[in-house]
Amino acid sequence: MPSFDVVSKVQWNEIDNALQQAHKELAQRYDFQGTGAAVEKTAEGLLVTASTEDRVRAAVKVVEEKLIKRKVSLRHLEIGEPLSGPKGSSKLLIEVKEGIEIEKAREIIKQLKESKLKVQSAIQEEQVRITGKNRDDLQATIRLLRGLDLGIELQFVNFRD
């Protein structure tokens, strides 16, 4: 029986490349001179630091631009609020979301049942497996899921015939 998986994965190598480009731009741009603006990848996500809150927000915009150029969806990012640091500096944490949460997976399954497509779906950890009797039903399912606005970026992988 044909099947495929619906996942939400981040291309970490593209994020690393975007961070390197953002770091270069922050070091070269005149409006960031002397502000200590920096971007680094941590275990929690991406940490943006600068001397003031508005410079942190501007640095986040630079990071977003670089991610867009590297074709990384901004739907993977959850931007937090700026926090004050030592000596009046500011920092901001950008969380990178990966995988489909249980609530979103249930929403996907609910939409599939409402569409009356002849497919079966099952939640498997952070992905949704969809099986059907023929390839046309699976392609219609992909079209349906692309049209939904769930707030996360979906990829369709592991298609088996």
PyMOL CGO cylinders between C-alpha atoms (Angstrom):
from pymol import cmd
from pymol.cgo import CYLINDER

trace = [
    CYLINDER, 0.00, 0.00, 0.00, 1.46, 3.42, -0.93, 0.3, 1, 1, 1, 1, 1, 1,
    CYLINDER, 1.46, 3.42, -0.93, 2.40, 5.72, 1.94, 0.3, 1, 1, 1, 1, 1, 1,
    CYLINDER, 2.40, 5.72, 1.94, 4.37, 8.83, 2.83, 0.3, 1, 1, 1, 1, 1, 1,
    CYLINDER, 4.37, 8.83, 2.83, 5.37, 10.78, 5.93, 0.3, 1, 1, 1, 1, 1, 1,
    CYLINDER, 5.37, 10.78, 5.93, 4.52, 14.36, 6.79, 0.3, 1, 1, 1, 1, 1, 1,
    CYLINDER, 4.52, 14.36, 6.79, 7.37, 15.96, 8.74, 0.3, 1, 1, 1, 1, 1, 1,
    CYLINDER, 7.37, 15.96, 8.74, 8.60, 19.39, 9.79, 0.3, 1, 1, 1, 1, 1, 1,
    CYLINDER, 8.60, 19.39, 9.79, 12.39, 19.34, 9.66, 0.3, 1, 1, 1, 1, 1, 1,
    CYLINDER, 12.39, 19.34, 9.66, 14.90, 22.15, 9.76, 0.3, 1, 1, 1, 1, 1, 1,
    CYLINDER, 14.90, 22.15, 9.76, 17.98, 22.25, 7.53, 0.3, 1, 1, 1, 1, 1, 1,
    CYLINDER, 17.98, 22.25, 7.53, 20.58, 22.94, 10.20, 0.3, 1, 1, 1, 1, 1, 1,
    CYLINDER, 20.58, 22.94, 10.20, 23.42, 23.33, 7.71, 0.3, 1, 1, 1, 1, 1, 1,
    CYLINDER, 23.42, 23.33, 7.71, 21.52, 26.19, 6.02, 0.3, 1, 1, 1, 1, 1, 1,
    CYLINDER, 21.52, 26.19, 6.02, 20.90, 27.79, 9.42, 0.3, 1, 1, 1, 1, 1, 1,
    CYLINDER, 20.90, 27.79, 9.42, 24.64, 27.57, 10.17, 0.3, 1, 1, 1, 1, 1, 1,
    CYLINDER, 24.64, 27.57, 10.17, 25.45, 29.19, 6.81, 0.3, 1, 1, 1, 1, 1, 1,
    CYLINDER, 25.45, 29.19, 6.81, 22.90, 31.96, 7.42, 0.3, 1, 1, 1, 1, 1, 1,
    CYLINDER, 22.90, 31.96, 7.42, 24.39, 32.60, 10.88, 0.3, 1, 1, 1, 1, 1, 1,
    CYLINDER, 24.39, 32.60, 10.88, 27.86, 32.93, 9.38, 0.3, 1, 1, 1, 1, 1, 1,
    CYLINDER, 27.86, 32.93, 9.38, 26.58, 35.41, 6.80, 0.3, 1, 1, 1, 1, 1, 1,
    CYLINDER, 26.58, 35.41, 6.80, 24.70, 37.37, 9.48, 0.3, 1, 1, 1, 1, 1, 1,
    CYLINDER, 24.70, 37.37, 9.48, 27.81, 37.44, 11.68, 0.3, 1, 1, 1, 1, 1, 1,
    CYLINDER, 27.81, 37.44, 11.68, 29.85, 38.90, 8.78, 0.3, 1, 1, 1, 1, 1, 1,
    CYLINDER, 29.85, 38.90, 8.78, 27.21, 41.54, 8.06, 0.3, 1, 1, 1, 1, 1, 1,
    CYLINDER, 27.21, 41.54, 8.06, 26.93, 42.53, 11.72, 0.3, 1, 1, 1, 1, 1, 1,
    CYLINDER, 26.93, 42.53, 11.72, 30.71, 42.96, 11.87, 0.3, 1, 1, 1, 1, 1, 1,
    CYLINDER, 30.71, 42.96, 11.87, 30.83, 45.08, 8.69, 0.3, 1, 1, 1, 1, 1, 1,
    CYLINDER, 30.83, 45.08, 8.69, 27.77, 47.33, 8.87, 0.3, 1, 1, 1, 1, 1, 1,
    CYLINDER, 27.77, 47.33, 8.87, 28.33, 50.84, 10.15, 0.3, 1, 1, 1, 1, 1, 1,
    CYLINDER, 28.33, 50.84, 10.15, 25.15, 50.99, 12.26, 0.3, 1, 1, 1, 1, 1, 1,
    CYLINDER, 25.15, 50.99, 12.26, 26.34, 47.96, 14.27, 0.3, 1, 1, 1, 1, 1, 1,
    CYLINDER, 26.34, 47.96, 14.27, 29.85, 49.32, 14.97, 0.3, 1, 1, 1, 1, 1, 1,
    CYLINDER, 29.85, 49.32, 14.97, 30.56, 49.40, 18.71, 0.3, 1, 1, 1, 1, 1, 1,
    CYLINDER, 30.56, 49.40, 18.71, 27.24, 47.81, 19.68, 0.3, 1, 1, 1, 1, 1, 1,
    CYLINDER, 27.24, 47.81, 19.68, 28.64, 44.36, 20.35, 0.3, 1, 1, 1, 1, 1, 1,
    CYLINDER, 28.64, 44.36, 20.35, 25.97, 42.79, 18.14, 0.3, 1, 1, 1, 1, 1, 1,
    CYLINDER, 25.97, 42.79, 18.14, 26.48, 39.04, 17.83, 0.3, 1, 1, 1, 1, 1, 1,
    CYLINDER, 26.48, 39.04, 17.83, 24.55, 35.92, 16.90, 0.3, 1, 1, 1, 1, 1, 1,
    CYLINDER, 24.55, 35.92, 16.90, 25.37, 32.45, 18.18, 0.3, 1, 1, 1, 1, 1, 1,
    CYLINDER, 25.37, 32.45, 18.18, 23.79, 29.03, 18.15, 0.3, 1, 1, 1, 1, 1, 1,
    CYLINDER, 23.79, 29.03, 18.15, 23.09, 27.56, 21.60, 0.3, 1, 1, 1, 1, 1, 1,
    CYLINDER, 23.09, 27.56, 21.60, 21.34, 24.45, 22.88, 0.3, 1, 1, 1, 1, 1, 1,
    CYLINDER, 21.34, 24.45, 22.88, 18.11, 26.42, 23.34, 0.3, 1, 1, 1, 1, 1, 1,
    CYLINDER, 18.11, 26.42, 23.34, 18.19, 28.07, 19.91, 0.3, 1, 1, 1, 1, 1, 1,
    CYLINDER, 18.19, 28.07, 19.91, 19.79, 31.18, 18.43, 0.3, 1, 1, 1, 1, 1, 1,
    CYLINDER, 19.79, 31.18, 18.43, 20.98, 33.87, 20.84, 0.3, 1, 1, 1, 1, 1, 1,
    CYLINDER, 20.98, 33.87, 20.84, 21.20, 37.46, 19.57, 0.3, 1, 1, 1, 1, 1, 1,
    CYLINDER, 21.20, 37.46, 19.57, 23.02, 39.98, 21.78, 0.3, 1, 1, 1, 1, 1, 1,
    CYLINDER, 23.02, 39.98, 21.78, 23.74, 43.71, 21.43, 0.3, 1, 1, 1, 1, 1, 1,
    CYLINDER, 23.74, 43.71, 21.43, 24.19, 46.82, 23.56, 0.3, 1, 1, 1, 1, 1, 1,
    CYLINDER, 24.19, 46.82, 23.56, 20.60, 48.07, 23.21, 0.3, 1, 1, 1, 1, 1, 1,
    CYLINDER, 20.60, 48.07, 23.21, 17.17, 46.59, 22.61, 0.3, 1, 1, 1, 1, 1, 1,
    CYLINDER, 17.17, 46.59, 22.61, 16.70, 48.28, 19.22, 0.3, 1, 1, 1, 1, 1, 1,
    CYLINDER, 16.70, 48.28, 19.22, 20.09, 46.96, 18.00, 0.3, 1, 1, 1, 1, 1, 1,
    CYLINDER, 20.09, 46.96, 18.00, 19.00, 43.45, 19.07, 0.3, 1, 1, 1, 1, 1, 1,
    CYLINDER, 19.00, 43.45, 19.07, 15.80, 43.80, 17.03, 0.3, 1, 1, 1, 1, 1, 1,
    CYLINDER, 15.80, 43.80, 17.03, 17.79, 45.08, 14.04, 0.3, 1, 1, 1, 1, 1, 1,
    CYLINDER, 17.79, 45.08, 14.04, 20.19, 42.13, 14.35, 0.3, 1, 1, 1, 1, 1, 1,
    CYLINDER, 20.19, 42.13, 14.35, 17.21, 39.75, 14.39, 0.3, 1, 1, 1, 1, 1, 1,
    CYLINDER, 17.21, 39.75, 14.39, 16.03, 41.33, 11.12, 0.3, 1, 1, 1, 1, 1, 1,
    CYLINDER, 16.03, 41.33, 11.12, 19.47, 40.68, 9.62, 0.3, 1, 1, 1, 1, 1, 1,
    CYLINDER, 19.47, 40.68, 9.62, 19.30, 37.03, 10.73, 0.3, 1, 1, 1, 1, 1, 1,
    CYLINDER, 19.30, 37.03, 10.73, 15.80, 36.67, 9.26, 0.3, 1, 1, 1, 1, 1, 1,
    CYLINDER, 15.80, 36.67, 9.26, 16.96, 38.14, 5.93, 0.3, 1, 1, 1, 1, 1, 1,
    CYLINDER, 16.96, 38.14, 5.93, 19.86, 35.70, 5.76, 0.3, 1, 1, 1, 1, 1, 1,
    CYLINDER, 19.86, 35.70, 5.76, 17.58, 32.75, 6.60, 0.3, 1, 1, 1, 1, 1, 1,
    CYLINDER, 17.58, 32.75, 6.60, 15.16, 33.78, 3.86, 0.3, 1, 1, 1, 1, 1, 1,
    CYLINDER, 15.16, 33.78, 3.86, 18.01, 33.99, 1.34, 0.3, 1, 1, 1, 1, 1, 1,
    CYLINDER, 18.01, 33.99, 1.34, 19.08, 30.47, 2.36, 0.3, 1, 1, 1, 1, 1, 1,
    CYLINDER, 19.08, 30.47, 2.36, 15.46, 29.29, 1.86, 0.3, 1, 1, 1, 1, 1, 1,
    CYLINDER, 15.46, 29.29, 1.86, 14.85, 28.44, 5.52, 0.3, 1, 1, 1, 1, 1, 1,
    CYLINDER, 14.85, 28.44, 5.52, 11.23, 29.06, 6.47, 0.3, 1, 1, 1, 1, 1, 1,
    CYLINDER, 11.23, 29.06, 6.47, 10.63, 31.59, 9.24, 0.3, 1, 1, 1, 1, 1, 1,
    CYLINDER, 10.63, 31.59, 9.24, 7.78, 29.36, 10.45, 0.3, 1, 1, 1, 1, 1, 1,
    CYLINDER, 7.78, 29.36, 10.45, 10.44, 27.27, 12.21, 0.3, 1, 1, 1, 1, 1, 1,
    CYLINDER, 10.44, 27.27, 12.21, 11.39, 30.25, 14.38, 0.3, 1, 1, 1, 1, 1, 1,
    CYLINDER, 11.39, 30.25, 14.38, 9.77, 31.47, 17.56, 0.3, 1, 1, 1, 1, 1, 1,
    CYLINDER, 9.77, 31.47, 17.56, 11.20, 34.85, 18.46, 0.3, 1, 1, 1, 1, 1, 1,
    CYLINDER, 11.20, 34.85, 18.46, 11.15, 35.72, 22.13, 0.3, 1, 1, 1, 1, 1, 1,
    CYLINDER, 11.15, 35.72, 22.13, 11.16, 39.07, 23.89, 0.3, 1, 1, 1, 1, 1, 1,
    CYLINDER, 11.16, 39.07, 23.89, 14.39, 41.02, 24.48, 0.3, 1, 1, 1, 1, 1, 1,
    CYLINDER, 14.39, 41.02, 24.48, 15.83, 40.58, 27.96, 0.3, 1, 1, 1, 1, 1, 1,
    CYLINDER, 15.83, 40.58, 27.96, 18.19, 42.98, 29.68, 0.3, 1, 1, 1, 1, 1, 1,
    CYLINDER, 18.19, 42.98, 29.68, 21.66, 41.67, 30.34, 0.3, 1, 1, 1, 1, 1, 1,
    CYLINDER, 21.66, 41.67, 30.34, 24.71, 42.93, 32.23, 0.3, 1, 1, 1, 1, 1, 1,
    CYLINDER, 24.71, 42.93, 32.23, 25.82, 46.59, 31.84, 0.3, 1, 1, 1, 1, 1, 1,
    CYLINDER, 25.82, 46.59, 31.84, 22.62, 47.60, 30.03, 0.3, 1, 1, 1, 1, 1, 1,
    CYLINDER, 22.62, 47.60, 30.03, 23.04, 45.15, 27.17, 0.3, 1, 1, 1, 1, 1, 1,
    CYLINDER, 23.04, 45.15, 27.17, 20.17, 43.18, 25.67, 0.3, 1, 1, 1, 1, 1, 1,
    CYLINDER, 20.17, 43.18, 25.67, 19.73, 39.65, 24.46, 0.3, 1, 1, 1, 1, 1, 1,
    CYLINDER, 19.73, 39.65, 24.46, 16.99, 37.79, 22.64, 0.3, 1, 1, 1, 1, 1, 1,
    CYLINDER, 16.99, 37.79, 22.64, 16.44, 34.06, 22.21, 0.3, 1, 1, 1, 1, 1, 1,
    CYLINDER, 16.44, 34.06, 22.21, 15.07, 32.67, 18.95, 0.3, 1, 1, 1, 1, 1, 1,
    CYLINDER, 15.07, 32.67, 18.95, 13.78, 29.13, 19.43, 0.3, 1, 1, 1, 1, 1, 1,
    CYLINDER, 13.78, 29.13, 19.43, 13.98, 26.80, 16.43, 0.3, 1, 1, 1, 1, 1, 1,
    CYLINDER, 13.98, 26.80, 16.43, 10.97, 24.48, 16.31, 0.3, 1, 1, 1, 1, 1, 1,
    CYLINDER, 10.97, 24.48, 16.31, 11.40, 21.11, 14.68, 0.3, 1, 1, 1, 1, 1, 1,
    CYLINDER, 11.40, 21.11, 14.68, 8.91, 18.28, 14.34, 0.3, 1, 1, 1, 1, 1, 1,
    CYLINDER, 8.91, 18.28, 14.34, 5.13, 18.26, 14.37, 0.3, 1, 1, 1, 1, 1, 1,
    CYLINDER, 5.13, 18.26, 14.37, 3.57, 18.79, 17.80, 0.3, 1, 1, 1, 1, 1, 1,
    CYLINDER, 3.57, 18.79, 17.80, 0.77, 16.46, 18.91, 0.3, 1, 1, 1, 1, 1, 1,
    CYLINDER, 0.77, 16.46, 18.91, -1.88, 19.19, 18.64, 0.3, 1, 1, 1, 1, 1, 1,
    CYLINDER, -1.88, 19.19, 18.64, -0.84, 20.04, 15.08, 0.3, 1, 1, 1, 1, 1, 1,
    CYLINDER, -0.84, 20.04, 15.08, -0.76, 16.34, 14.15, 0.3, 1, 1, 1, 1, 1, 1,
    CYLINDER, -0.76, 16.34, 14.15, -4.29, 15.92, 15.48, 0.3, 1, 1, 1, 1, 1, 1,
    CYLINDER, -4.29, 15.92, 15.48, -5.38, 18.94, 13.45, 0.3, 1, 1, 1, 1, 1, 1,
    CYLINDER, -5.38, 18.94, 13.45, -3.88, 17.36, 10.31, 0.3, 1, 1, 1, 1, 1, 1,
    CYLINDER, -3.88, 17.36, 10.31, -5.74, 14.09, 10.97, 0.3, 1, 1, 1, 1, 1, 1,
    CYLINDER, -5.74, 14.09, 10.97, -8.98, 15.97, 11.65, 0.3, 1, 1, 1, 1, 1, 1,
    CYLINDER, -8.98, 15.97, 11.65, -8.69, 17.86, 8.35, 0.3, 1, 1, 1, 1, 1, 1,
    CYLINDER, -8.69, 17.86, 8.35, -8.03, 14.63, 6.48, 0.3, 1, 1, 1, 1, 1, 1,
    CYLINDER, -8.03, 14.63, 6.48, -11.13, 12.99, 7.98, 0.3, 1, 1, 1, 1, 1, 1,
    CYLINDER, -11.13, 12.99, 7.98, -13.28, 16.03, 7.13, 0.3, 1, 1, 1, 1, 1, 1,
    CYLINDER, -13.28, 16.03, 7.13, -12.05, 15.96, 3.51, 0.3, 1, 1, 1, 1, 1, 1,
    CYLINDER, -12.05, 15.96, 3.51, -13.47, 12.43, 3.00, 0.3, 1, 1, 1, 1, 1, 1,
    CYLINDER, -13.47, 12.43, 3.00, -10.27, 11.28, 1.25, 0.3, 1, 1, 1, 1, 1, 1,
    CYLINDER, -10.27, 11.28, 1.25, -9.74, 7.53, 1.38, 0.3, 1, 1, 1, 1, 1, 1,
    CYLINDER, -9.74, 7.53, 1.38, -6.51, 7.59, 3.35, 0.3, 1, 1, 1, 1, 1, 1,
    CYLINDER, -6.51, 7.59, 3.35, -5.47, 6.42, 6.80, 0.3, 1, 1, 1, 1, 1, 1,
    CYLINDER, -5.47, 6.42, 6.80, -3.24, 8.49, 9.04, 0.3, 1, 1, 1, 1, 1, 1,
    CYLINDER, -3.24, 8.49, 9.04, -1.26, 7.74, 12.16, 0.3, 1, 1, 1, 1, 1, 1,
    CYLINDER, -1.26, 7.74, 12.16, 0.86, 9.87, 14.48, 0.3, 1, 1, 1, 1, 1, 1,
    CYLINDER, 0.86, 9.87, 14.48, 4.40, 8.50, 14.86, 0.3, 1, 1, 1, 1, 1, 1,
    CYLINDER, 4.40, 8.50, 14.86, 6.45, 10.58, 17.33, 0.3, 1, 1, 1, 1, 1, 1,
    CYLINDER, 6.45, 10.58, 17.33, 6.99, 13.93, 15.55, 0.3, 1, 1, 1, 1, 1, 1,
    CYLINDER, 6.99, 13.93, 15.55, 5.59, 12.94, 12.16, 0.3, 1, 1, 1, 1, 1, 1,
    CYLINDER, 5.59, 12.94, 12.16, 2.36, 11.75, 10.58, 0.3, 1, 1, 1, 1, 1, 1,
    CYLINDER, 2.36, 11.75, 10.58, 2.29, 8.63, 8.39, 0.3, 1, 1, 1, 1, 1, 1,
    CYLINDER, 2.29, 8.63, 8.39, -0.37, 8.62, 5.68, 0.3, 1, 1, 1, 1, 1, 1,
    CYLINDER, -0.37, 8.62, 5.68, -1.34, 5.49, 3.74, 0.3, 1, 1, 1, 1, 1, 1,
    CYLINDER, -1.34, 5.49, 3.74, -3.85, 4.99, 0.96, 0.3, 1, 1, 1, 1, 1, 1,
    CYLINDER, -3.85, 4.99, 0.96, -4.88, 2.43, -1.65, 0.3, 1, 1, 1, 1, 1, 1,
    CYLINDER, -4.88, 2.43, -1.65, -3.73, 4.41, -4.66, 0.3, 1, 1, 1, 1, 1, 1,
    CYLINDER, -3.73, 4.41, -4.66, -1.26, 7.13, -5.50, 0.3, 1, 1, 1, 1, 1, 1,
    CYLINDER, -1.26, 7.13, -5.50, -3.94, 9.63, -6.61, 0.3, 1, 1, 1, 1, 1, 1,
    CYLINDER, -3.94, 9.63, -6.61, -5.46, 9.76, -3.12, 0.3, 1, 1, 1, 1, 1, 1,
    CYLINDER, -5.46, 9.76, -3.12, -2.02, 10.45, -1.62, 0.3, 1, 1, 1, 1, 1, 1,
    CYLINDER, -2.02, 10.45, -1.62, -1.36, 13.23, -4.14, 0.3, 1, 1, 1, 1, 1, 1,
    CYLINDER, -1.36, 13.23, -4.14, -4.75, 14.78, -3.33, 0.3, 1, 1, 1, 1, 1, 1,
    CYLINDER, -4.75, 14.78, -3.33, -3.79, 14.57, 0.36, 0.3, 1, 1, 1, 1, 1, 1,
    CYLINDER, -3.79, 14.57, 0.36, -0.54, 16.44, -0.30, 0.3, 1, 1, 1, 1, 1, 1,
    CYLINDER, -0.54, 16.44, -0.30, -2.46, 19.16, -2.18, 0.3, 1, 1, 1, 1, 1, 1,
    CYLINDER, -2.46, 19.16, -2.18, -4.90, 19.45, 0.72, 0.3, 1, 1, 1, 1, 1, 1,
    CYLINDER, -4.90, 19.45, 0.72, -2.13, 19.71, 3.34, 0.3, 1, 1, 1, 1, 1, 1,
    CYLINDER, -2.13, 19.71, 3.34, -0.25, 22.34, 1.33, 0.3, 1, 1, 1, 1, 1, 1,
    CYLINDER, -0.25, 22.34, 1.33, -3.41, 24.45, 1.28, 0.3, 1, 1, 1, 1, 1, 1,
    CYLINDER, -3.41, 24.45, 1.28, -3.83, 24.36, 5.08, 0.3, 1, 1, 1, 1, 1, 1,
    CYLINDER, -3.83, 24.36, 5.08, -2.39, 27.10, 7.26, 0.3, 1, 1, 1, 1, 1, 1,
    CYLINDER, -2.39, 27.10, 7.26, -1.19, 25.27, 10.37, 0.3, 1, 1, 1, 1, 1, 1,
    CYLINDER, -1.19, 25.27, 10.37, 1.58, 27.71, 11.28, 0.3, 1, 1, 1, 1, 1, 1,
    CYLINDER, 1.58, 27.71, 11.28, 4.32, 25.16, 10.64, 0.3, 1, 1, 1, 1, 1, 1,
    CYLINDER, 4.32, 25.16, 10.64, 6.33, 24.25, 7.56, 0.3, 1, 1, 1, 1, 1, 1,
    CYLINDER, 6.33, 24.25, 7.56, 5.51, 20.76, 6.25, 0.3, 1, 1, 1, 1, 1, 1,
    CYLINDER, 5.51, 20.76, 6.25, 7.63, 18.45, 4.11, 0.3, 1, 1, 1, 1, 1, 1,
    CYLINDER, 7.63, 18.45, 4.11, 6.46, 15.22, 2.49, 0.3, 1, 1, 1, 1, 1, 1,
    CYLINDER, 6.46, 15.22, 2.49, 9.10, 12.50, 2.60, 0.3, 1, 1, 1, 1, 1, 1,
    CYLINDER, 9.10, 12.50, 2.60, 9.55, 8.74, 2.39, 0.3, 1, 1, 1, 1, 1, 1,
    CYLINDER, 9.55, 8.74, 2.39, 7.03, 8.19, -0.41, 0.3, 1, 1, 1, 1, 1, 1,
    CYLINDER, 7.03, 8.19, -0.41, 6.63, 4.43, -0.98, 0.3, 1, 1, 1, 1, 1, 1,
    CYLINDER, 6.63, 4.43, -0.98, 4.63, 2.82, -3.71, 0.3, 1, 1, 1, 1, 1, 1,
]
cmd.load_cgo(trace, "trace")
